[in-house]
Structure formats: structure tokens, C-alpha cells
Amino acid sequence: MPLPNTDVMPDTRHTTPTPPPGFGHPPADDLLLPVDELPESPSSPDLICRRVRDELMLDGNARLNLATFVTTWMEPQARQLMAETAEKNLADRAEYPQITAMEERCVRMLARLWHAPSPERVRGCSTTGSSEAAMLGGLALKRRWAARRRAQGKDTARPNLVMGANVQVCWKKFANYFDVEPRYVPMEPGRYHLTADTLTAYCDDNTIGVVTILGSTFDGSYEPVADICMALDGYQAATGTDIPVHVDGASGALVAPFLDPGLMWDFQLERVASINTSGHKYGHVFPGLGWALWRDAEALPDDLVFEVDYLGGRSPSFTLNFSRPGAHVVAQYYSFLRYGFEGMRELAAQSRTTARALASRIAAIAPYELVTDGSELPAFAFRLAPGTRGLTVFDVSHAMRARGWHLPAYTFPAPCHDVSVLRLVVRTGFTADLARMFITDLTEVTRQLHTERPVPAPVSEPVMAG
């Protein structure tokens, strides 16, 4: 199966749409159109389209956005399918049964990919992204915990969720929105994610679950899910408390199965109750798609599932959102069929190879040093070597943005708030040519910053007269 040759895709960093006739001489009425209130009367569709398109030119180029994990390039055929199904409401399952069937097929594909013991027993759904999928996973954990507590005659007033301080903000939202105490295991110097030896001290009888991250947004690293499950096995043996695990595989759940087949992280581990991922990341679909899967019906309490009949027919619904376009599910089904296992593996391998090559090149540019090297997610973090004076990672990020690149700079949570990094994400569409341009620009930016901001000479202490 031929894969897209992303290395020969044209560089569109500085291209703009062809100017329309009369460009530079807009009608007087165009200049008077309001921008933050409804106009009094309709306007020409061509005029408004041009006006909106012109404003969008001020946004960054998505393919030069090295901050985002989401897909920024799809094949023309996938784009066309999305355009053809954008108006179809995924919630209207009676009217659009084939899109519903495609969603169910994707769930079964993921269940098999993630080694579900009984794929036919897995329950799952598409969502608007991993944030919604994660919240559904968290809600299921909370409801299962509450049911166990009530059966034991205990109160359900103080649920807590244990996770590393490196979790994505959706988990902080979940804890806030659904009244769960978040217990963040802090980072330590040289340890920037949750590990097996750090979590059980934060667990107790009120812990609804432990969240593990397969691909940290901070540095691209995998948390050791199998070791964490083993630690919880020991905790249960010592205390009698059975704590399930949810795997936030927003990015890694569609990378690890293809590139790390020996890694134990999914439903092969009995303690893993649920997994989420983003189809719009390494699933090769434009933003707007996540997936949530539960090991079996027991892992997803029935009281979270609603039967809907007012759109015609009866269908189950267990998402936070309701109406949304079916286009993203269609695109996911296309990508799964189009690439297959070997194609998905090759695309992920291309991204990881590029990430590791970039990390190696950056490590050779003074004064940078790597925090991670892209050997897990095709993403890595790097920082200025300790003792570097005269510039910061925020200076580098700002200077790179002036050249069109969005290279994010940020600081790790306390107590590692003295660690500030730059992070680079490689996705399909980030070609070898773009990688070379990036290294050239980063080298030049770093040289210029050093030139413009020379390190000041140390000030000598005044000599005091005796």
C-alpha cells in the first residue's frame, strides 16, 4: 500500500490565496461592515468569504505549529469525505445508520488493537476529543466506586482521584466539575511523570481510580502503566482496596500498538478498566474526535447510558455532548481502512524517526540539552543547559514565532518550577524539508540571541581602603 509521500509535499509556509479582481480597492460598504455585531442587512457571500479569509491569514500556519499534537494534514480523499458528511448528525442514528455502523466498527478495531480479552464485550463510543472521553472515563470510575461504597454501607462523600502532576488540564476540569478531590503526585528533579514507587502513598479507601498517561503532554514520555498496576496489586493485597486504572492514551494509544508491541499498557492488564484516545492526533483525523473504551459492560455503569428515541428508533447515548457532525467518524473509518496496521505503523515510525533525528541535532546545538529524545511519543522537550545566561527558552520561542514556527515554551509544575523547556511535536505532514528549515532557523535564532544579548562580565567587588 503506497503511503503519502509527505517529503515531497510543497512548502506552503508563505503562500497566500490569489488576489480577487479589484484587490486593494474594497467597496466603501465593505469598510463599514461591523465586526462584533450583526449587520443590518445581508451582504454578498463572496465579499464576506473574502473578508473572513483575509482575517484568517493572520493566524499561524497549522503545519508549522510544533505545539499541537492534533492532525494538521489529511489526504484530499479524506477531506472530501468530511465535506460530504459535515451536515450529518451523529446523534441521529436512525437516519444515518451507516455512520453509526462505522462508529461501532471503529470501536471494535480499537478493542482488538488494545488487546481486549473479549472485543465483543467492550463498550465504547466516539467523542468530541480526548477531554470528553477522559471525563466519561472518570465518571465511570466515580459511579463504580460509589456503588461499591453503598453496597458496603459506607458514605460516598469524599471521592479522590490519583494522578501525576503532569496530567492534561482535562483531568483538572473533571475533578473540578464533578466534585472529586484531585491528588497530584508531584514531580521530582529527573522524574517528570507518575511512577510505581510514588503513587500508593496518595491512595486510600476513597480513591476512585488512578490515571496513567501514555504520552505526557509535558515531554512525550510514557508512564509505566504495568508497573503502576503491579503496585496497585500489592496495595490491594495489603489493604483489601481494589483501585482500577484509566489509561489516558490521548496520543500514545495510537502510537504504542504500532511501534512498541512488547509494551504492556492496555487491556492485557486486568486492572485497566478504560482507555481514551484522540482520533484527531495520531489517528490522522482533523480536530474534533476522541474515543472512549471500557473493558466490558461492568466497567461502564448502566446509569450513565441513556436510551434516546425522539430522533426515530431507539439508540444508546453515553456522551456528554449530543449533536455533532458524523464527518469525523467517517474520516476515522477511512483512515483505519486506508492505512491498515502496517500503514499506521509506517506513519508513526516516520514521525518517531524524524523526532529522534531532530532531538539529536538540537542536542548538538549549544546551549541546549534534551529532557526527552522522542523515543516514545514522536515529541520531545529540551531546555537550556543549567548556568546559561543571556537568554531564556521564552526568548527562543518568541524569536521562532517571528519566523513562522510555533515552538511552545513553558515551566514544569512545582517543585520543578525551575525547569523551563521547549517542546516539539512531530506529526504526519512535518516533512524532512520542514525539519531542515526548522534546524536552520533554530540555529540562526540562537546565534542571534547570543549576539544581541552577550553575557555581561562579572562585576568586581570594590576594594575597600584599610
C-alpha positions in Angstrom: 0.0 0.0 0.0 1.6 3.3 -1.0 1.7 5.8 1.8 1.5 9.6 1.3 5.0 10.9 0.4 5.0 13.8 2.8 8.6 14.6 2.0 7.6 16.0 -1.4 4.6 18.0 -0.4 5.0 21.6 -1.4 6.2 24.1 1.2 3.2 26.4 1.8 4.7 28.4 4.6 4.4 31.7 2.8 1.7 31.1 0.2 -1.5 33.3 0.0 -4.7 33.0 -2.0 -4.8 34.6 -5.4 -6.0 38.2 -5.0 -9.5 38.8 -6.4 -10.2 41.3 -9.1 -10.1 44.8 -7.7 -7.9 43.8 -4.8 -6.7 46.8 -2.9 -9.8 48.8 -3.7 -12.6 47.4 -1.4 -16.0 48.8 -1.8 -16.8 51.6 0.7 -19.6 49.4 2.2 -17.1 46.7 2.9 -15.1 49.0 5.2 -18.3 49.9 7.1 -19.3 46.3 8.0 -19.3 45.8 11.7 -17.1 43.1 13.2 -18.7 42.5 16.6 -22.4 42.9 16.0 -24.9 41.7 13.4 -25.1 43.9 10.3 -28.4 45.5 9.5 -28.7 43.7 6.1 -27.2 40.8 4.1 -24.0 41.1 2.1 -22.6 39.3 -0.9 -21.3 35.8 0.0 -18.2 36.4 -2.0 -17.5 39.6 -0.1 -17.9 38.0 3.3 -15.9 34.9 2.3 -13.0 37.1 1.2 -13.2 39.2 4.3 -13.2 36.2 6.6 -10.4 34.5 4.6 -8.3 37.7 4.7 -8.6 37.8 8.5 -7.7 34.1 8.8 -4.4 34.9 7.0 -3.3 36.5 10.3 -3.5 33.1 12.0 -0.4 30.8 12.1 0.3 28.1 9.6 -1.0 24.9 11.1 1.8 22.7 9.7 4.4 24.9 11.4 2.6 24.6 14.7 5.0 22.4 16.7 3.0 22.8 19.9 -0.1 20.8 18.9 -0.5 17.1 18.8 -3.6 17.3 16.6 -3.6 16.3 13.0 -2.9 19.2 10.6 -2.7 17.2 7.3 -5.1 14.8 5.7 -5.3 13.3 2.3 -7.6 15.0 -0.2 -9.9 12.0 -0.3 -10.4 12.1 3.5 -11.1 15.9 3.3 -13.7 15.2 0.6 -15.5 12.6 2.7 -15.6 15.0 5.6 -17.1 17.8 3.4 -19.7 15.4 2.1 -20.8 14.3 5.6 -20.4 17.5 7.6 -24.2 18.1 7.8 -25.0 14.6 9.1 -25.8 14.5 12.8 -24.1 11.6 14.5 -26.8 11.6 17.2 -29.4 10.8 14.6 -28.6 7.2 14.4 -31.9 6.1 12.8 -31.4 8.5 9.8 -27.7 7.8 9.3 -27.3 4.1 10.2 -24.2 3.6 8.1 -22.2 6.3 10.1 -23.4 4.5 13.3 -22.1 1.2 11.9 -18.8 2.9 11.1 -18.5 4.1 14.6 -19.2 0.7 16.0 -16.6 -0.9 13.7 -14.0 1.6 14.8 -14.7 0.7 18.4 -14.2 -3.0 17.6 -11.0 -2.2 15.7 -9.6 -0.3 18.7 -10.7 -3.0 21.1 -8.7 -5.6 19.2 -5.8 -3.2 18.8 -5.8 -2.7 22.6 -5.9 -6.4 23.3 -9.4 -6.6 24.9 -9.9 -10.1 26.2 -13.4 -10.1 24.7 -13.7 -7.4 22.0 -17.4 -8.1 21.6 -18.0 -7.2 25.3 -16.1 -3.9 25.0 -18.3 -0.8 25.3 -17.2 2.3 23.6 -18.1 5.5 21.7 -16.7 8.4 19.8 -16.5 11.8 21.5 -15.6 15.3 20.6 -12.0 14.7 21.8 -10.0 13.1 24.5 -11.2 15.7 27.1 -14.7 14.4 26.8 -13.5 10.8 26.6 -11.4 11.3 29.7 -14.3 12.8 31.7 -16.5 9.9 30.7 -13.8 7.5 32.0 -13.6 9.5 35.2 -17.4 9.5 35.7 -17.5 5.7 35.3 -14.8 5.3 37.9 -16.7 7.6 40.3 -20.0 5.8 39.8 -18.4 2.3 40.2 -16.7 3.5 43.4 -19.9 5.0 44.8 -21.8 1.7 44.1 -19.2 -0.3 45.9 -19.3 2.1 48.9 -23.1 2.0 49.1 -23.0 -1.8 49.0 -20.6 -1.8 51.9 -22.8 0.6 53.9 -20.2 3.4 53.6 -20.5 7.1 52.7 -19.7 8.4 49.2 -18.9 12.0 50.2 -15.1 12.2 49.7 -14.0 10.6 46.4 -10.5 11.3 45.2 -8.5 10.5 42.0 -4.8 9.9 42.0 -2.6 11.1 39.1 0.7 12.7 38.2 1.2 16.4 38.3 1.8 16.1 34.5 -1.8 15.3 33.6 -3.5 17.3 30.9 -5.9 20.1 32.0 -9.0 18.0 31.2 -8.4 15.9 34.4 -8.2 19.1 36.5 -11.5 20.1 34.9 -13.0 16.7 35.6 -12.1 16.9 39.3 -13.5 20.5 39.5 -16.7 19.9 37.6 -17.6 16.5 39.2 -16.6 17.1 42.8 -13.7 14.8 43.0 -10.6 15.6 45.1 -7.5 15.6 42.8 -4.5 14.1 44.3 -1.5 15.1 42.2 1.7 13.1 42.7 4.4 15.9 42.4 7.3 15.8 40.0 10.8 15.5 41.3 14.1 16.5 39.6 14.7 14.0 36.9 11.3 12.4 37.3 8.6 14.2 35.4 5.7 11.7 35.5 3.9 9.2 37.7 5.9 6.1 38.7 5.0 3.0 40.7 7.0 3.9 43.7 5.3 7.2 44.2 1.5 6.7 44.0 0.3 4.4 46.7 1.1 6.9 49.4 -1.7 9.0 47.8 -4.3 6.2 47.7 -6.9 5.3 50.3 -10.4 3.7 50.5 -11.9 6.8 48.8 -9.7 6.6 45.7 -12.0 6.0 42.7 -9.0 5.2 40.4 -5.5 6.1 39.2 -5.0 7.9 35.9 -1.9 6.9 33.9 -0.7 8.8 30.9 0.6 7.1 27.8 2.4 10.1 26.3 2.8 13.1 28.6 2.0 16.4 27.1 4.9 17.9 29.1 7.7 15.8 27.5 6.2 13.0 25.4 7.2 10.3 27.9 5.2 7.1 28.7 4.2 6.4 32.3 4.9 2.8 33.3 1.4 1.5 33.3 2.3 -2.1 34.0 4.4 -1.2 37.0 1.7 1.0 38.3 -0.8 -1.8 38.0 1.6 -4.1 39.9 2.0 -1.6 42.7 -1.8 -1.4 43.0 -2.0 -5.2 43.1 0.3 -5.0 46.1 -1.7 -2.3 47.6 -4.9 -4.4 47.3 -3.2 -7.4 48.8 -2.1 -5.2 51.8 -5.3 -3.2 52.3 -8.1 -5.0 50.5 -8.8 -1.9 48.4 -9.3 -2.6 44.7 -8.3 0.5 42.7 -8.9 0.5 38.9 -6.7 2.2 36.3 -7.7 4.5 33.5 -5.2 5.0 30.7 -5.2 8.4 29.1 -3.7 7.4 25.8 -4.7 10.7 24.0 -1.6 10.4 21.8 0.2 7.2 22.8 -2.7 4.8 22.4 -2.4 5.2 18.6 1.4 5.1 18.6 2.5 2.3 21.1 0.4 -0.5 19.5 2.3 0.0 16.2 5.8 0.9 17.4 6.1 -0.7 20.9 4.3 -4.1 20.6 6.0 -5.5 23.7 4.9 -2.7 25.9 2.2 -3.7 28.5 -0.2 -0.8 29.0 -3.7 -1.7 27.6 -6.5 -4.2 28.4 -3.9 -7.0 28.7 -3.6 -5.6 32.2 -6.6 -6.7 34.2 -6.6 -3.6 36.3 -7.0 -1.3 33.3 -10.8 -0.6 33.2 -10.9 2.1 30.5 -8.8 3.8 27.8 -9.3 7.0 25.9 -7.5 8.3 22.8 -7.8 11.1 20.3 -8.6 10.1 16.7 -7.6 13.7 15.9 -4.0 13.1 17.0 -2.1 10.1 15.7 -5.4 8.7 14.3 -5.0 11.1 11.4 -8.3 12.9 11.6 -8.7 16.7 11.8 -9.6 18.1 15.3 -12.9 17.1 16.8 -12.7 13.3 17.5 -11.9 11.2 20.6 -12.6 7.6 21.6 -13.5 6.1 25.0 -13.5 2.4 25.5 -14.4 0.3 28.6 -13.2 -3.3 29.2 -16.8 -4.6 29.5 -20.3 -3.6 30.5 -19.4 -3.8 34.2 -16.8 -1.1 33.7 -19.4 1.3 32.3 -22.3 1.6 34.8 -25.8 1.3 33.2 -26.9 4.6 34.8 -24.5 6.5 32.6 -26.2 5.2 29.4 -29.4 6.8 28.1 -31.8 5.3 25.6 -32.9 8.0 23.1 -36.0 7.6 20.9 -37.1 11.1 19.9 -35.0 11.1 16.7 -36.7 8.0 15.4 -35.8 4.5 16.6 -34.0 3.7 19.8 -30.3 4.2 20.4 -28.0 4.4 23.4 -26.2 7.6 24.3 -23.4 7.9 26.8 -21.5 11.0 25.8 -21.5 14.5 27.4 -22.2 16.0 24.1 -25.2 15.1 21.9 -25.5 16.5 18.4 -22.2 16.7 16.4 -21.2 16.0 12.8 -20.6 12.4 11.7 -17.8 13.6 9.4 -15.0 12.8 11.9 -16.2 9.3 12.4 -16.3 8.8 8.7 -12.8 10.2 8.4 -11.5 7.8 11.1 -13.1 4.8 9.4 -11.4 6.0 6.2 -8.0 6.3 7.9 -8.2 2.9 9.5 -9.2 1.2 6.2 -6.8 3.3 4.1 -3.7 2.7 6.1 -4.3 -0.6 7.9 -2.0 -1.8 10.6 1.2 -1.6 8.5 0.3 1.8 7.2 -0.4 3.2 10.6 2.9 1.7 11.8 4.8 3.3 9.0 3.3 6.7 9.6 4.1 6.5 13.3 7.6 5.3 12.5 8.2 8.1 10.1 7.2 10.6 12.8 9.3 9.0 15.5 12.4 8.8 13.2 12.0 12.5 12.4 11.6 13.4 16.1 14.7 11.4 17.2 16.7 12.9 14.4 15.6 16.4 15.3 16.4 15.7 19.0 19.9 14.5 18.1 20.5 17.7 16.0 19.2 20.0 18.7 21.4 18.3 21.4 24.4 19.3 19.3 23.4 23.0 19.3 24.9 24.8 22.3 23.5 25.6 24.8 20.6 23.1 24.5 20.2 19.8 26.3 17.5 17.2 26.0 14.9 16.4 28.6 13.4 13.6 26.4 14.5 12.4 23.0 11.4 11.4 21.0 11.9 7.7 21.5 8.3 7.2 22.9 5.8 9.7 21.6 7.2 11.5 18.4 7.6 14.5 20.7 10.4 15.7 23.0 11.3 18.5 25.3 14.6 20.3 25.5 16.0 23.2 27.6 18.9 25.5 28.1 21.8 23.9 29.9 22.0 25.0 33.6 24.1 28.1 34.0 23.1 29.5 30.6 23.0 33.3 30.8 21.7 36.0 28.5 18.6 34.2 27.1 15.7 32.1 28.1 13.5 29.5 26.4 10.8 32.1 26.2 13.2 34.3 24.2 13.8 31.4 21.8 10.1 30.7 21.5 9.3 34.3 20.7 12.1 34.6 18.1 11.0 31.4 16.4 7.4 32.6 16.2 8.7 35.6 14.2 9.9 33.1 11.6 6.5 31.3 11.5 7.2 28.5 13.9 5.1 27.9 17.0 7.5 26.3 19.4 6.0 26.4 22.9 8.0 27.3 26.0 6.6 26.6 29.5 7.6 25.8 33.0 7.1 22.5 34.8 4.8 22.4 37.9 6.2 22.8 41.4 8.5 21.7 42.9 10.2 21.5 39.4 9.2 25.1 38.6 12.9 25.9 38.0 12.7 23.7 34.8 11.6 25.6 31.7 11.5 23.8 28.4 10.7 24.0 24.7 8.6 21.1 23.3 8.5 19.9 19.7 5.8 17.6 18.3 6.2 15.7 15.0 3.1 14.7 13.1 2.4 13.4 9.6 3.0 16.3 7.2 6.1 17.5 9.0 8.4 16.7 6.2 12.2 16.3 6.1 12.4 19.6 4.3 10.5 21.4 7.0 12.7 19.7 9.6 15.8 21.0 7.9 14.3 24.5 7.8 13.5 24.3 11.5 17.0 23.3 12.5 18.4 26.1 10.3 16.1 28.7 11.8 16.7 27.5 15.4 20.5 27.6 14.9 20.3 31.1 13.5 17.9 32.4 16.2 20.1 31.0 18.9 23.2 32.6 17.4 21.4 36.0 17.0 20.1 35.9 20.6 23.6 35.2 21.9 25.0 38.1 19.7 22.3 40.6 20.7 22.4 39.7 24.4 26.1 39.0 25.3 26.6 37.6 28.8 27.7 40.6 31.0 31.1 40.4 32.6 31.0 39.8 36.3 31.2 43.0 38.4 34.3 43.1 40.6 33.8 43.9 44.3 35.2 47.4 45.2 38.4 47.4 47.1 37.9 48.9 50.5 40.7 51.2 51.8 42.3 49.9 55.0 
